């Protein structure tokens, strides 16, 4: 299974960290560093944009993660570098 670490688009410093989400099978070939995705964020699962910072395989996590819910929308050329 693939996982992505993303930064959430937010104006608050409370979210200045990486968040881990799992990637549904139908989106695995689409995800890559620098792409923007839609995720459910927080307890309310508010639809929020995130930027993929890392793509990882088969993590051993001690916590439950949510799936990304929207396919990547564009490639950020600066982050792709």
C-alpha positions as CSV (number, residue, x, y, z in Angstrom):
1,X,0.0,0.0,0.0
2,X,1.2,3.5,-0.7
3,X,1.1,6.4,1.7
4,X,1.7,10.1,1.2
5,X,2.9,12.7,3.7
6,X,1.3,16.0,3.0
7,X,1.2,19.6,4.2
8,X,-2.3,21.0,4.7
9,X,-3.2,24.3,3.2
10,X,-4.1,26.3,6.3
11,X,-3.6,29.8,7.8
12,X,-2.9,28.5,11.3
13,X,0.5,27.4,12.6
14,X,-1.2,24.5,14.4
15,X,-1.1,22.5,11.1
16,X,2.6,23.2,10.3
17,X,3.5,19.6,10.2
18,X,3.3,16.6,7.9
19,X,0.2,14.4,7.9
20,X,0.1,10.9,6.6
21,X,-2.7,9.6,4.4
22,X,-3.2,6.3,2.6
23,X,-3.6,6.2,-1.2
24,X,-6.5,4.2,-2.7
25,X,-5.5,1.7,-5.3
26,X,-7.1,3.6,-8.2
27,X,-4.9,6.7,-7.4
28,X,-1.6,4.9,-6.8
29,X,-0.2,5.6,-10.3
30,X,-1.2,9.3,-10.1
31,X,0.4,10.3,-6.8
32,X,3.8,11.9,-6.8
33,X,5.8,14.5,-4.9
34,X,4.5,18.1,-5.6
35,X,1.0,17.2,-6.5
36,X,-2.0,18.7,-4.8
37,X,-4.7,16.4,-3.3
38,X,-8.0,16.7,-1.6
39,X,-8.2,15.1,1.9
40,X,-10.7,14.9,4.8
41,X,-9.0,16.8,7.6
42,X,-9.8,16.8,11.3
43,X,-12.6,15.1,13.2
44,X,-15.2,16.7,10.9
45,X,-13.4,15.4,7.7
46,X,-13.5,18.9,6.2
47,X,-12.4,18.7,2.6
48,X,-9.0,20.4,2.5
49,X,-6.2,20.7,0.0
50,X,-2.8,19.3,0.7
51,X,0.5,19.2,-1.1
52,X,2.3,15.8,-1.4
53,X,5.8,16.1,0.2
54,X,6.7,12.4,0.3
55,X,5.4,9.1,-1.1
56,X,6.2,6.0,0.9
57,X,5.4,2.3,0.7
58,X,4.2,-0.2,3.3
59,X,4.6,1.8,6.5
60,X,4.3,0.2,9.9
61,X,2.0,2.7,11.6
62,X,0.8,2.7,15.2
63,X,-2.2,4.8,14.2
64,X,-5.1,4.7,11.7
65,X,-4.8,6.9,8.6
66,X,-7.5,8.2,6.3
67,X,-7.4,7.8,2.5
68,X,-6.9,10.8,0.2
69,X,-10.3,11.5,-1.3
70,X,-9.5,13.4,-4.4
71,X,-7.1,12.8,-7.2
72,X,-4.1,15.0,-7.7
73,X,-5.0,18.3,-9.5
74,X,-1.7,19.7,-10.7
75,X,2.1,19.4,-10.4
76,X,3.9,22.1,-8.5
77,X,7.1,22.6,-10.5
78,X,9.0,24.1,-7.6
79,X,8.2,21.1,-5.3
80,X,9.0,18.6,-8.0
81,X,12.7,19.8,-8.3
